[in-house]
Amino acid sequence: MPHLPQVLRQLAAATSLALLTLGAQAQALPGKGVTVLPLKSSIAEETFQTLLVMKGLEQLGYDVQPIKEVEYPTAHIAIAQGDATFLADHWNP
């Protein structure tokens, strides 16, 4: 067991290196190279939520396209088929 302290030091060094690498990866922009297409309804008050989400996505590196204005059923179909990326708000009466 005289080598136990050396083994522990090596294990600690390997763990530290792994944690540092993990931290460096977390700081990368997750959206780099990814294009997103936001949708919104014709209700003017809903623009704020969409713009807020768009700004956050831009800061994460996503290429955010201009907002497309559509009705809710059209938005749901477009997102389900992959023609659009998100609808930041929804009103369900």
SELOTOR-21422 format. One record per residue (C-alpha): x negated, y, z negated. Coordinates in Angstrom, 2 decimals, padded with zeros to 5 digits. Layout:
# SELOTOR-21422
> px, py, pz
> X, Y, Z
...
//
This chain:
# SELOTOR-21422
> px, py, pz
> 000.00, 000.00, 000.00
> -002.94, 002.40, 000.19
> -001.81, 003.43, 003.69
> 001.71, 004.36, 002.57
> 000.96, 008.09, 002.14
> -000.52, 008.19, 005.66
> 002.56, 006.43, 007.06
> 004.82, 008.88, 005.24
> 002.85, 011.82, 006.64
> 003.16, 010.43, 010.17
> 006.87, 009.83, 009.70
> 007.34, 013.36, 008.35
> 005.40, 014.80, 011.29
> 007.45, 012.83, 013.81
> 010.70, 013.88, 012.15
> 009.64, 017.53, 012.10
> 008.70, 017.39, 015.78
> 012.06, 015.82, 016.65
> 013.95, 018.51, 014.71
> 011.98, 021.31, 016.36
> 012.69, 019.86, 019.79
> 016.38, 019.59, 018.96
> 016.46, 023.25, 017.91
> 014.79, 024.33, 021.13
> 017.35, 022.44, 023.21
> 020.25, 024.03, 021.31
> 019.05, 027.50, 022.31
> 019.19, 026.74, 026.04
> 022.12, 028.13, 028.02
> 024.61, 025.25, 028.34
> 026.45, 026.84, 031.26
> 023.48, 027.56, 033.49
> 024.44, 026.64, 037.04
> 028.10, 025.94, 036.21
> 030.80, 028.00, 037.92
> 034.15, 028.52, 036.20
> 037.37, 029.95, 037.61
> 039.69, 031.58, 035.05
> 043.43, 031.81, 035.55
> 046.02, 034.06, 033.89
> 049.70, 034.74, 034.21
> 051.21, 037.97, 035.47
> 051.77, 039.17, 031.88
> 049.40, 042.13, 031.43
> 049.00, 041.62, 027.68
> 047.36, 038.24, 028.30
> 044.43, 039.74, 030.19
> 042.56, 040.52, 026.96
> 042.28, 036.87, 025.89
> 041.07, 035.86, 029.33
> 038.46, 038.63, 029.44
> 037.26, 037.68, 025.96
> 036.76, 034.03, 026.91
> 035.09, 035.07, 030.18
> 032.60, 037.28, 028.32
> 031.71, 034.46, 025.95
> 031.21, 032.03, 028.82
> 029.00, 034.54, 030.66
> 026.82, 034.88, 027.55
> 026.46, 031.09, 027.51
> 025.13, 031.21, 031.07
> 028.24, 030.24, 033.03
> 028.90, 031.84, 036.44
> 032.40, 033.22, 035.83
> 034.45, 034.00, 038.92
> 037.07, 036.79, 039.02
> 040.44, 036.07, 037.38
> 043.13, 034.56, 039.58
> 046.69, 035.51, 038.65
> 049.18, 032.64, 038.93
> 052.34, 031.39, 037.22
> 052.01, 028.83, 034.41
> 053.10, 025.73, 036.37
> 050.66, 026.58, 039.15
> 047.87, 027.11, 036.60
> 048.51, 023.74, 034.96
> 048.39, 021.96, 038.31
> 045.26, 023.84, 039.44
> 043.39, 022.99, 036.23
> 044.54, 019.35, 036.31
> 043.33, 018.98, 039.90
> 040.01, 020.73, 039.24
> 040.80, 023.77, 041.39
> 040.45, 026.09, 038.37
> 038.72, 025.82, 035.02
> 040.78, 027.39, 032.26
> 043.83, 029.35, 031.18
> 042.98, 031.27, 028.01
> 046.58, 031.76, 026.89
> 049.94, 030.07, 027.21
> 053.41, 030.97, 026.11
> 055.82, 028.14, 025.45
> 059.35, 029.44, 024.80
//
